[in-house]
Amino acid sequence: MKKRTLQRSLSAFWWLTLVFLYLPLAVVVFFSFNAANSAARFTGFSLRWYERLLGNEQIISAFWNSMVLAIVSSVVALGIGCLIGYGMYRHRHRRLGWLIVLIYLPIVLPDIVFGISEMAFFVSVHRYTGLLQPGLSTMIISHVTFQIPFVALIVYSRLVGLDPTLFEAAKDLYATPLKRAWHFLLPTIKPALISAFFLSFTLSIDDFVISFFTSGPESATLPIYIWGAIKKGVTPEINAIAALMIGAVALVALLSLLFNRQGQR
Amino acid sequence: MVESSRMAARQRGVVGESRHLLLSVSPGVVWIVVFLVLPSLYLMAVAFMTNGAYGLPQMPLTLDAFKQLAGFGFLGWSPGNFYTLLRSLWQTLLATLLVVIVAYPIAYYITTCRVKWRAIMLLLVVVPSWTNQVIRTFGWMNLLAPGTPLSDIAQSLGFIAPNMGLYPSNFAVTLGLVYNFLPFMVLPLYAAFEKLDTAQVQAAQDLYASPLRTFRHAVFPQTLPGLLAGTVLVAIPAFGMYVIPELLGGGKGMMLGNLVANQFAGGSNWPLGAAGAILMLIATFIGLFAMRRVGKRLGGGEEVVI
């Protein structure tokens, strides 16, 4: 009897928490279809904010900046991080404590400290050398920096579960290092590389603070644009972009759920 | 003969190994050193420099920034920064505590559900945090603004003045922090609950322990590693939070992250901002170190992975 009341109250608490988690997102989506200017009253269904979105050049350019930033930084981080992960695996019997600390550094550093130290560094380097002008390139550099550890750790953990004799076998068959990498190593770590790429991409799209401090005046990403619009005074247009971004996340969540289901079978 | 040639081969192998290690690891190491270690060291140096024109750092080296951070300015001591520090500590503590209170039952409840539902339930908890932080916080701005149902209820109960909203306020910041960090506590707690040794719980119940005592002696110690991991994942980023206090806190809800960021974004005083960043780093490392110590004392040989 008592156990059932406990289970029931837990279940009620679960649903309440779900409401808490999804209410802010639902409100944003709901008001993106509002006909009125005000975000406080819903006066009718309309798609006008989505239409306005398509004509807003700043938003379009912010979208492309976000995409270029996420794709370029993920590809670069994939190359560098993959090498580190492989190095960590091949030489894990050696003293690599320093390397682990170095790799964890970007993860444990609070993002605001990360962002401002990059900014201070870029601005100062630019002042003395003219290089590294704040813009898309500096954003890419800082995104690569925080993506490298994740790629390295994912690749490492994929390799570490592998039978070491496989490497010996490849060597014994007189494959050149390049051939070994191409025919054996790459296919082996392919799943790790794919998931590392998607994680890097997500981390990049999700980041606001680090982008905010390393961006230049011409390189606003979507979150930076939204931030600016909120600061200047809310327009319902923001609800529409935000709703689209929420929709993208919902789609990804649904896909990962389907993949999960298939994986379980 | 055979022995010596094998030795030579091994020697060659070791040299080759070193080169191999260097080749594979150096691009990443160089990247992180140049684009993270150097900037961090530079930031630390900035904290000891003088505030020059446009807030840019200048020589000579001083401790002015730290004095300013402690509240000493041209007009003597003012409590502004001190309050900001206290507020950061208080908000971090309060939010972490509330997150624990919500996450514990949720994590437990998920483990009591059928296995095929668990992955979906965890996904449901995590998915909101995949949306950008700015958007999530904007959602709360919409919910807590003047004229919204929540604000109307709060007004009729007398919590806030008429025609005001629930934000900006310290309450809104706490709410935003709890919302933001809940998944970071649920996941490690769930992992701990899933590994829970139910025999201990059973034994406690067989010995007629009250539910509270069962929890204290049989459940809580087993979930402590998860709780510790969650606390680090919540408390450290919460202490340096920038977006949520900036949007939901207003001028009176500032936290250390805002103090630091404003010195850079406003271009007013880099050394002061850098000094605040050092404070944040110290807090981070104290937190990580304390968790390691507590984790080791608990024994169990379980490495808490961040």
Contacts between the chains, C-beta under 8 A, distances in Angstrom:
chain1	res1	chain2	res2	distance
A	7	B	112	6.9
A	10	B	105	5.7
A	10	B	108	7.2
A	10	B	109	4.3
A	10	B	112	7.3
A	11	B	109	7.0
A	13	B	105	5.4
A	13	B	106	7.2
A	13	B	109	7.1
A	14	B	105	8.0
A	14	B	106	6.3
A	14	B	109	5.3
A	14	B	121	7.9
A	17	B	102	6.4
A	17	B	106	5.7
A	17	B	125	7.9
A	17	B	182	7.7
A	18	B	124	6.4
A	20	B	179	7.1
A	21	B	124	7.6
A	21	B	125	6.9
A	21	B	128	4.8
A	21	B	179	7.4
A	21	B	182	7.2
A	22	B	128	6.5
A	23	B	139	7.6
A	23	B	143	6.6
A	24	B	128	7.9
A	24	B	136	5.9
A	24	B	139	2.8
A	24	B	140	5.1
A	24	B	142	7.3
A	24	B	143	5.9
A	24	B	179	7.1
A	25	B	128	6.1
A	25	B	131	6.4
A	25	B	135	7.8
A	25	B	136	7.1
A	25	B	139	5.6
A	27	B	139	5.4
A	27	B	142	4.7
A	27	B	143	5.5
A	28	B	135	6.6
A	28	B	138	6.6
A	28	B	139	4.7
A	28	B	142	6.4
A	31	B	142	6.4
A	39	B	142	5.8
A	39	B	145	6.9
A	40	B	145	6.3
A	40	B	146	7.5
A	40	B	147	4.3
A	40	B	148	6.5
A	41	B	147	7.7
A	79	B	27	7.9
A	80	B	27	5.1
A	80	B	28	4.7
A	80	B	31	5.8
A	81	B	28	6.5
A	83	B	24	4.7
A	83	B	25	7.0
A	83	B	27	5.9
A	83	B	28	6.3
A	84	B	24	6.9
A	84	B	25	5.5
A	84	B	27	7.9
A	84	B	28	3.9
A	84	B	29	7.6
A	86	B	24	5.4
A	87	B	20	7.7
A	87	B	21	5.6
A	87	B	23	8.0
A	87	B	24	3.3
A	87	B	25	3.9
A	88	B	25	7.4
A	90	B	17	7.9
A	90	B	20	6.8
A	90	B	21	7.2
A	90	B	24	7.1
A	91	B	17	6.9
A	91	B	20	7.7
A	91	B	21	4.7
A	91	B	25	8.0
A	94	B	21	7.3
A	99	B	25	6.5
A	99	B	29	7.1
A	102	B	29	6.4
A	102	B	32	5.6
A	102	B	33	7.6
A	102	B	37	7.7
A	103	B	28	7.8
A	103	B	32	7.4
A	104	B	306	7.6
A	105	B	32	6.8
A	105	B	36	6.2
A	105	B	37	7.3
A	106	B	32	6.9
A	106	B	36	5.8
A	107	B	306	7.0
A	108	B	236	7.5
A	108	B	284	6.4
A	108	B	288	6.4
A	108	B	306	7.1
A	109	B	36	7.7
A	109	B	40	7.4
A	109	B	281	7.7
A	109	B	284	7.5
A	110	B	236	6.6
A	110	B	237	6.3
A	110	B	239	7.4
A	110	B	240	3.7
A	110	B	257	7.7
A	110	B	280	5.5
A	110	B	281	7.6
A	110	B	284	6.0
A	111	B	237	7.3
A	111	B	240	7.3
A	111	B	242	7.9
A	112	B	240	4.9
A	112	B	242	5.0
A	112	B	257	4.7
A	112	B	260	6.0
A	112	B	261	6.0
A	112	B	277	7.4
A	112	B	280	7.3
A	113	B	40	7.6
A	113	B	43	7.5
A	113	B	240	6.7
A	113	B	260	7.7
A	113	B	277	4.7
A	113	B	280	5.6
A	113	B	281	6.1
A	114	B	36	7.7
A	116	B	43	6.8
A	116	B	260	6.5
A	116	B	261	6.9
A	116	B	264	5.0
A	116	B	273	6.4
A	116	B	274	7.7
A	116	B	277	6.1
A	117	B	36	7.8
A	117	B	39	4.2
A	117	B	40	4.9
A	117	B	42	6.9
A	117	B	43	4.0
A	117	B	277	7.1
A	118	B	35	7.3
A	118	B	36	8.0
A	118	B	39	5.4
A	119	B	264	6.1
A	120	B	39	6.8
A	120	B	42	6.3
A	120	B	43	5.5
A	120	B	46	6.0
A	120	B	264	7.0
A	120	B	270	6.4
A	120	B	274	7.3
A	121	B	35	7.9
A	121	B	38	6.7
A	121	B	39	3.5
A	121	B	42	5.3
A	121	B	43	7.5
A	122	B	39	8.0
A	124	B	42	6.9
A	141	B	35	5.6
A	142	B	35	7.0
A	144	B	31	7.0
A	144	B	35	7.7
A	145	B	31	6.8
A	145	B	32	6.5
A	145	B	35	4.9
A	145	B	36	5.3
A	148	B	28	5.6
A	148	B	31	6.6
A	148	B	32	6.6
A	152	B	28	6.7
A	202	B	130	7.0
A	205	B	132	7.4
A	206	B	130	7.0
A	206	B	132	5.7
A	206	B	133	7.4
A	208	B	132	6.3
A	208	B	133	5.7
A	208	B	134	5.2
A	208	B	243	6.3
A	209	B	242	5.7
A	209	B	243	6.7
A	213	B	261	7.6
A	213	B	264	6.8
A	213	B	265	7.4
A	222	B	132	7.7
A	223	B	132	4.9
A	223	B	133	7.9
A	223	B	134	4.9
A	223	B	135	7.6
A	226	B	132	7.6
A	226	B	134	5.4
A	226	B	135	6.6
A	226	B	138	7.0
A	227	B	134	5.2
A	227	B	243	8.0
A	230	B	134	7.3
A	230	B	138	5.8
A	230	B	141	7.3
A	230	B	247	6.6
A	234	B	138	7.9
A	234	B	141	7.4
A	238	B	138	6.8
A	239	B	142	7.9
A	242	B	135	4.4
A	242	B	138	6.2
A	242	B	139	7.8
A	245	B	131	6.5
A	245	B	132	6.3
A	245	B	135	6.1
A	246	B	131	5.4
A	246	B	135	6.8
A	249	B	127	6.7
A	249	B	130	4.6
A	249	B	131	5.1
A	250	B	127	7.4
A	252	B	130	7.1
A	253	B	123	6.3
A	253	B	127	4.6
A	253	B	130	6.9
A	256	B	123	7.1
A	257	B	119	8.0
A	257	B	120	6.6
A	257	B	123	6.1
A	260	B	119	5.6
A	260	B	123	7.8
A	264	B	116	7.6
A	264	B	119	7.9
